[in-house]
Amino acid sequence: METTFTPSPSDTGRVTAAQRNEQIPIYILATVFSSFCVITGLIWDICWHISIGRDGLLSPPHLVIYLGAVVAGLFSGYEILRKTFWGSDSEKSRSVKIWGFFYSTLGALFCVWGALAMLTSAPFDDWWHNTYGLDVTILSPPHTVLLLGMIGIQFGAMISVIALKNQIKTKGFLRPDTLKKTDNKLFILFALSGGFLLTIWFTLLSEELGRMESHRSSYYIYAAAGFPILLMAAGKAVSHKWTITAITAVYTIFMLGTLWIIPLFPAEPKLGPILNHIDHYQAFQFPLLLIVPAIALDILRNRFAYWNDWKLTFLLGTTFLVIFFGVQWFSGGFLMESPYARNWFFGSESWYFGNSPDWEFRYKFAPWMLESTPELLKGLGIALVASIISTKIGLSWGNWMHKIQR
């Protein structure tokens, strides 16, 4: 299958019918699908652990995760082999050369390495469980290898879309009507892959971003350090008015979908002690309201696009923290304390089977979950510095991605 829109040297001045249409290379579609599989399997696996406890190497969530790894590895691996042995000189000139022999796009390379890391983590995780028992943290050693592999696939999917988008824009050989359709399709694929990457990024930080921590400054320090870097990079990488909003919308919709769908299925704990007797899956978390600061960030970065990155850094970094703090402080309080949040829509009634359902601080902030005003303000000052640094790194990273054509 043709995987580039650029005519080979022998075809200079002539564009084939395949190049004139808006068909997206299948390996890019496959990597975005793989990105969806790995994050779906990961969220399901977390819900499995808090609802059932026991799992095995071939549990259903693990199979969905491995499916994503296999699809990404096979399609990206085939793309590398195809370019190496059957690719045109034009394709090879726009590829990354590996080990002095293989030719690959940068995205396909990330996907292959990500798939290998994920599949390597599977027997490692099985051995870990057999040796040490049930995990008590998301970032155990085998899970860390798995998550790095997932991020590799999701980042690979994202930059594969960016590279193709930049190639089309630079070469300019598509008809105007076809160019617009193709550009819109690629933006949707970018928003999906970026949103899935944001979701797994949130999952990595989720142990520090639960509703019980929402009235502590550490909550905002972690968020300020973790999210602007990815949001700003995405906003810089693709020229579109609503890039950051689109990515956070995908994250929000995906998190809400898993929150509402997974608890519909039956599940019962299979590992003691069982203090909370349940008969269906417990939900993961209601999404952070990242879409609110995202809208403001998109408006400001377009309004002040003529500013240099240093001025934008202070404006956008400060804006993110101020708006995120404003919406998340009240959202966290609502999810934690309001009886109106204890339903299928918000999911605040979900509770780990090993925790007592009658714990006195299940629905209110315990003293150690709160801080004095001076402590909170000091922590928010640290969060502001973290947000500005994260924003600057994200803008620099986005400038690099914006130039990717390989």
Residue pairs with C-beta under 8 A, 6 or more apart in sequence:
1 25
1 26
2 16
2 18
2 19
2 23
2 25
3 25
3 26
3 27
3 79
3 82
3 83
3 91
4 25
4 90
4 91
4 94
4 167
5 19
5 164
5 167
5 168
5 171
5 173
5 174
6 19
6 90
6 91
6 94
6 167
6 171
6 173
7 14
7 15
7 16
7 19
7 90
7 173
8 88
8 89
8 90
8 91
9 88
9 89
9 90
15 173
19 173
19 174
20 173
20 174
20 175
20 178
21 178
22 174
22 178
22 181
22 182
22 185
24 164
24 182
24 185
24 186
24 189
25 79
25 164
26 75
27 75
27 76
27 78
27 79
27 108
27 160
28 107
28 157
28 160
28 161
28 164
28 189
29 189
30 71
30 72
30 74
30 75
30 76
31 72
31 75
31 76
31 107
31 108
31 111
31 153
31 156
31 157
31 160
31 193
32 157
32 161
32 189
32 192
32 193
33 68
33 71
34 67
34 68
34 69
34 71
34 72
34 75
34 111
34 115
34 153
34 157
35 68
35 72
35 153
35 154
35 157
35 192
35 193
35 196
35 197
36 68
36 192
36 196
37 64
37 65
37 67
37 68
37 71
38 64
38 65
38 68
38 69
38 118
38 150
38 153
38 154
38 196
38 200
39 150
39 154
39 196
39 199
39 200
39 203
39 254
40 64
40 258
41 61
41 62
41 63
41 64
41 65
41 66
41 67
41 68
42 61
42 65
42 147
42 150
42 200
42 203
43 199
43 203
43 255
43 258
43 262
43 284
44 60
44 61
44 64
44 258
44 262
45 55
45 59
45 61
45 62
45 65
46 138
46 203
46 284
47 258
47 262
47 263
47 281
47 282
47 283
47 284
48 55
48 59
48 60
48 61
48 267
48 281
49 55
49 134
49 135
50 282
50 284
50 350
50 352
50 353
51 267
51 268
51 269
51 278
51 280
51 281
51 282
51 353
52 267
52 268
52 269
52 270
52 271
52 353
53 134
53 269
53 270
53 271
53 353
53 354
54 134
54 270
54 271
55 61
55 62
55 129
56 62
56 126
57 122
57 123
57 125
57 126
62 122
65 118
65 146
65 150
66 118
66 119
66 122
68 118
68 150
68 153
69 114
69 115
69 118
69 119
69 149
69 153
70 115
70 119
72 111
72 112
72 114
72 115
72 153
72 156
72 157
73 111
73 112
73 115
73 116
73 119
75 111
76 104
76 107
76 108
76 109
76 111
76 112
76 115
76 156
77 108
77 112
79 104
79 105
79 108
80 98
80 102
80 103
80 104
80 108
80 109
80 112
81 102
83 91
83 92
83 95
83 103
83 104
83 105
84 101
84 102
84 103
84 104
87 95
87 103
91 103
92 103
94 167
94 405
94 406
95 103
95 104
95 105
95 406
96 103
96 104
96 105
96 106
96 109
96 406
97 103
98 104
98 109
104 112
105 160
105 163
105 406
106 156
106 159
106 160
106 163
106 404
106 406
107 156
107 157
107 158
107 159
107 160
107 161
107 163
108 156
108 160
109 156
110 152
110 153
110 155
110 156
110 159
111 152
111 153
111 156
111 157
111 160
113 149
113 152
114 148
114 149
114 150
114 151
114 152
114 153
114 154
114 155
114 156
115 149
115 152
115 153
116 149
117 145
117 146
117 148
117 149
117 152
118 145
118 146
118 149
118 150
118 153
119 149
120 145
120 149
121 142
121 143
121 145
121 146
121 149
122 146
124 141
124 142
124 145
125 142
125 143
125 146
127 142
128 135
128 140
128 141
128 142
129 135
134 271
135 143
137 143
137 207
138 147
138 203
138 204
138 206
138 207
139 147
139 204
139 207
147 200
147 203
147 204
150 200
151 197
151 200
151 201
154 193
154 196
154 197
154 200
155 197
157 189
157 193
157 196
158 190
158 193
158 194
158 197
158 234
158 237
159 401
159 404
161 186
161 189
161 190
161 193
162 190
162 237
162 238
162 401
162 402
162 404
163 404
163 405
163 406
164 186
165 183
165 186
165 187
165 190
165 238
166 402
166 403
166 404
166 405
167 405
168 174
168 179
168 182
168 183
168 186
169 183
170 405
172 179
174 182
187 238
187 240
187 246
190 234
190 237
190 238
190 243
191 243
191 246
191 247
191 249
191 250
192 250
194 230
194 234
194 243
194 246
194 247
194 250
195 246
195 247
195 248
195 249
195 250
195 251
195 253
195 254
196 250
196 254
197 230
198 227
198 230
198 231
198 247
198 248
198 250
198 251
198 290
199 250
199 251
199 254
199 255
201 226
201 227
201 230
202 209
202 251
202 255
202 287
202 288
204 226
205 222
205 223
205 226
206 284
206 285
208 218
208 219
208 222
209 219
209 222
209 223
209 285
209 288
210 285
211 285
211 286
211 332
211 335
211 336
211 348
212 336
212 361
212 365
212 366
212 369
213 219
213 332
213 369
214 328
214 329
214 331
214 332
214 333
214 335
214 336
215 329
215 332
215 333
215 365
215 369
215 370
215 371
216 369
216 370
216 371
216 376
216 379
217 371
217 375
217 376
217 378
217 379
217 380
217 382
217 383
218 379
219 328
219 332
220 321
220 324
220 325
220 328
220 379
220 380
220 383
221 379
221 382
221 383
221 386
223 288
223 324
223 328
223 383
224 317
224 320
224 321
224 324
224 383
224 384
224 386
224 387
224 390
225 383
225 386
225 387
225 389
225 390
226 390
227 290
227 320
227 324
227 390
228 316
228 317
228 320
228 387
228 390
228 391
228 394
229 390
229 391
229 393
229 394
229 397
230 394
231 244
231 247
231 248
231 290
231 294
231 297
231 320
231 394
232 244
232 297
232 316
232 390
232 391
232 394
232 395
232 397
232 398
233 394
233 395
233 397
233 398
233 401
234 243
234 244
234 247
234 398
235 243
235 244
235 297
235 298
235 301
235 398
236 394
236 395
236 397
236 398
236 399
236 401
236 402
237 243
237 398
237 401
237 402
238 402
239 402
240 246
241 298
241 302
242 298
243 298
244 294
244 297
244 298
244 301
245 291
245 294
245 295
245 298
247 294
248 290
248 291
248 294
249 291
249 294
251 287
251 290
251 291
252 287
252 290
252 291
255 284
255 285
255 286
255 287
256 286
256 287
258 283
258 284
259 283
259 284
259 285
259 286
259 287
259 347
260 283
260 344
260 345
262 281
262 283
262 284
263 280
263 281
263 282
263 283
263 344
263 347
263 350
264 280
264 281
265 280
265 281
266 279
266 280
266 281
267 278
267 279
267 280
267 281
267 282
268 278
268 279
269 276
269 277
269 278
269 353
269 354
271 354
273 354
274 353
274 354
275 353
275 354
275 355
275 356
275 357
276 351
276 352
276 353
276 354
276 355
276 356
276 357
277 353
278 351
278 353
282 350
282 351
282 352
282 353
283 347
283 350
284 347
284 350
285 347
286 335
286 341
286 346
286 347
286 348
288 324
288 328
288 331
289 324
289 327
289 328
289 331
290 324
292 323
292 324
292 327
293 319
293 320
293 323
293 324
293 327
296 319
296 323
297 316
297 319
297 320
300 315
300 316
300 319
301 312
301 316
304 311
304 312
304 315
307 315
309 392
309 395
309 396
309 399
310 392
312 391
312 395
313 388
313 391
313 392
313 395
314 388
316 391
316 395
317 384
317 387
317 388
317 389
317 390
317 391
317 392
318 384
318 387
318 388
320 387
320 391
321 380
321 383
321 384
321 387
325 380
325 383
334 340
334 341
335 341
335 346
335 348
336 348
336 363
336 364
336 365
337 363
337 364
337 365
338 348
339 363
340 346
341 348
342 348
342 349
342 363
343 349
348 363
351 357
351 362
355 362
361 369
371 379
